[in-house]
């Protein structure tokens, strides 16, 4: 079984029961659906939430593409959030897809509560790509010098640039 909708509520309830030492009891609706439909259901529920951080929204957009629900950027437009005056079009889709290009080896160190500027994300992506054959060494360097969820994107950029300029 897989939780398609309500993953956050499920996780919170599970954790609360663990802390209390009680078994988890909940009511669930079990349906038989294919992977693409499950992805669409989960993404639809999540993409319209106001509190999604940029990384989560990006992951959901990628999941829609990988499941085959959305083949093109144009197909993703209906899943964009409605943010006041911002026009929903392909350009905004690319804005939300950009963070997915940051590898998890780097992304894990970003403090997502700090707010993430898209320009910095693009610069981070370019810096990672410029490492070429030194990417694995760069990931190891970050693992040795960074704390999970503690850094701004600007801080990681500085650390990557310093690594690239060194002989490590």
C-alpha positions as CSV (number, residue, x, y, z in Angstrom):
1,X,0.0,0.0,0.0
2,X,1.0,3.6,-0.6
3,X,-0.3,6.8,0.9
4,X,-1.4,8.9,-2.1
5,X,-3.2,11.7,-0.3
6,X,-2.6,13.0,3.2
7,X,1.1,11.9,3.5
8,X,1.9,14.8,5.9
9,X,-1.1,14.0,8.1
10,X,-0.3,10.3,8.1
11,X,3.4,11.0,9.0
12,X,2.3,13.4,11.8
13,X,-0.2,10.9,13.2
14,X,2.4,8.0,13.0
15,X,5.0,10.1,14.8
16,X,2.5,11.2,17.5
17,X,1.5,7.6,18.1
18,X,5.2,6.5,18.3
19,X,5.9,9.2,20.9
20,X,2.9,8.2,23.0
21,X,3.8,4.5,22.6
22,X,0.4,3.8,21.1
23,X,-0.5,1.8,18.0
24,X,-1.5,3.8,14.9
25,X,-5.2,3.6,14.2
26,X,-6.7,5.4,11.3
27,X,-9.4,5.2,8.7
28,X,-8.3,5.0,5.1
29,X,-9.8,4.7,1.7
30,X,-8.1,2.0,-0.3
31,X,-8.4,2.2,-4.0
32,X,-6.7,0.3,-6.8
33,X,-5.1,2.8,-9.2
34,X,-2.1,2.8,-11.5
35,X,1.1,4.7,-10.8
36,X,0.3,7.6,-13.1
37,X,-3.1,8.2,-11.5
38,X,-1.6,8.0,-8.0
39,X,1.0,10.6,-9.0
40,X,-1.7,12.8,-10.5
41,X,-3.8,12.5,-7.3
42,X,-0.8,13.3,-5.0
43,X,0.4,16.2,-7.1
44,X,-3.0,17.7,-7.5
45,X,-3.5,17.7,-3.7
46,X,0.0,19.1,-3.1
47,X,0.4,21.6,-5.8
48,X,-2.5,23.7,-4.7
49,X,-1.2,24.0,-1.2
50,X,0.0,27.5,-0.3
51,X,2.8,26.4,2.0
52,X,4.8,24.3,-0.5
53,X,8.4,25.3,-0.6
54,X,10.1,25.7,-3.9
55,X,11.8,22.3,-3.8
56,X,8.5,20.5,-3.1
57,X,6.7,22.2,-5.9
58,X,9.6,21.4,-8.2
59,X,9.6,17.7,-7.2
60,X,5.8,17.5,-7.8
61,X,6.2,19.0,-11.3
62,X,8.9,16.5,-12.1
63,X,6.8,13.7,-10.8
64,X,4.0,14.7,-13.1
65,X,6.4,14.6,-16.1
66,X,8.0,11.3,-15.1
67,X,4.6,9.6,-14.6
68,X,3.5,10.6,-18.1
69,X,0.7,12.8,-16.8
70,X,2.4,15.9,-18.3
71,X,4.5,15.5,-21.5
72,X,5.4,19.1,-22.1
73,X,5.8,22.3,-20.2
74,X,2.4,23.4,-21.6
75,X,0.8,20.3,-20.0
76,X,2.1,21.5,-16.6
77,X,0.5,25.0,-16.8
78,X,-2.8,23.9,-15.2
79,X,-0.9,22.6,-12.1
80,X,0.8,25.9,-11.4
81,X,-0.3,27.8,-8.2
82,X,-2.4,30.8,-8.6
83,X,-0.4,33.7,-7.2
84,X,-2.3,36.9,-7.6
85,X,-1.3,38.7,-10.7
86,X,1.3,36.2,-12.0
87,X,0.3,34.9,-15.4
88,X,0.3,31.1,-15.6
89,X,2.3,30.1,-18.6
90,X,5.3,28.0,-19.7
91,X,7.8,30.5,-18.4
92,X,6.5,29.9,-14.9
93,X,6.7,26.2,-15.4
94,X,10.4,26.5,-16.2
95,X,10.8,28.6,-13.0
96,X,9.4,25.8,-10.9
97,X,11.4,23.1,-12.7
98,X,14.8,24.7,-12.2
99,X,15.3,23.6,-8.6
100,X,14.9,19.9,-9.5
101,X,18.2,20.2,-11.4
102,X,20.1,20.6,-8.1
103,X,21.4,17.2,-7.0
104,X,20.4,15.8,-3.7
105,X,24.1,15.7,-2.7
106,X,24.0,19.5,-2.6
107,X,20.3,20.2,-1.9
108,X,20.4,18.4,1.5
109,X,22.5,21.2,3.0
110,X,20.1,24.0,2.0
111,X,18.0,25.6,4.8
112,X,14.7,25.6,3.0
113,X,13.2,28.0,5.6
114,X,15.6,30.8,4.4
115,X,13.8,31.4,1.2
116,X,15.5,30.5,-2.0
117,X,16.1,33.1,-4.8
118,X,15.8,31.5,-8.3
119,X,18.8,33.4,-9.6
120,X,20.9,31.8,-6.8
121,X,19.5,28.3,-7.8
122,X,20.6,28.9,-11.4
123,X,24.0,30.0,-10.3
124,X,24.3,26.9,-8.0
125,X,23.3,24.6,-10.9
126,X,26.0,26.2,-13.1
127,X,28.6,25.9,-10.4
128,X,27.8,22.2,-9.9
129,X,28.0,21.6,-13.6
130,X,31.3,23.4,-13.9
131,X,32.9,20.9,-11.5
132,X,32.8,18.4,-14.3
133,X,34.8,15.3,-13.3
134,X,35.3,16.7,-9.8
135,X,31.7,16.5,-8.8
136,X,32.1,13.5,-6.6
137,X,35.0,15.1,-4.8
138,X,33.0,18.3,-4.4
139,X,30.1,16.3,-2.9
140,X,32.5,14.7,-0.4
141,X,34.0,18.1,0.4
142,X,30.5,19.5,1.1
143,X,29.7,16.4,3.3
144,X,32.8,17.1,5.3
145,X,32.2,20.9,5.7
146,X,28.5,21.4,5.7
147,X,25.6,20.6,8.1
148,X,22.3,19.2,6.7
149,X,19.6,21.9,6.4
150,X,21.8,24.7,7.7
151,X,23.1,26.7,4.7
152,X,21.7,29.3,2.4
153,X,22.1,28.8,-1.3
154,X,24.6,31.7,-1.3
155,X,26.7,30.0,1.3
156,X,26.8,26.8,-0.7
157,X,27.8,28.8,-3.8
158,X,30.7,30.3,-1.9
159,X,31.8,26.9,-0.6
160,X,31.6,25.3,-4.1
161,X,33.5,28.2,-5.7
162,X,36.2,27.9,-3.0
163,X,36.4,24.2,-3.7
164,X,36.7,24.6,-7.4
165,X,39.5,27.1,-7.0
166,X,41.4,24.8,-4.7
167,X,43.5,21.8,-5.6
168,X,41.4,19.4,-3.5
